[in-house]
């Protein structure tokens, strides 16, 4: 969403089914300066880049084949 505290408050009131206790908030651009204000609205922690999602490193760089190898290996174990 845009960097808008009122929009953030209205999002919570809309009844979304997000488990914010298991979530982290990531902000970019101008919103990074306001993370301390957004975090209590959503009731979640403040995330920091880089981080891992499903074993894949998430950052501002393009993923390479090595980064995706973890997921590929998990799928091979399932077969």
N, C-alpha and C positions, 0 to 999 in steps of 0.2 A: 504494500500500500504506500501511498505517498507519505511524506513527512508531515503528518497532521494528527495532533493529539486528540482532537474531537472525533475524527474518523476512527481512531483506535478505540476510543471509549464506546462508540456506536457499534463497532464490530463485536465487542464482547456482549453487548446487549442483544445482538441479533440471534443469539442461540447457537452459534457454531459448536460443533461437537469435537473440539480440539482439546486434548489433555495437555494443558499448559504446564502442569507440574513435571511432565516428562519432556518438555520442549525447552529449547534455548532460543533467545531472540538474537537475530543478526541484523545489523544496521549498516548502511552504506551512505556515503555522501554526507549531506547535512544532518541526516538522522543520527549519525554516530555521536554527534554532540549532545543528543537528547536521550540517549539510551537509559540513563538513570530515571527519566520520567516515564518511558514506555514500559520498562520492566515491571513496575508494580501494577500497571494497568492490566497486563496479561498474566501476572503472577508466575512468571518464569524467569530463569536465569539469563544472564547475558553471555552469548556465545562469542567466540573469537576465531578468526581465520588464521591459519588453516585448521581444519578439523576433518574427521573421518565420518563418512556416511555409508553404511553398509560395507565398511572396509575400504572404501575408495577415498583417497585424500581429496578434499575439496579446498580449492584456493582460486586465485585469480588467473592462474596459468592454465593452458590447455593440457588436458590429460594425455599421457602417453600410454603405449601398450603395456608397459611395466605396471603402471598404476591400476589398470583394469585386470591384471593377472590374478589378483586375489579373488575377484568375483568369478572369473573363469574356473579357477581351481575349486571353488565351492560347488559350482554346477557339476563339475566332473565327479566330485565325491558323491553327489546325489544319484547319478546315473547308475 
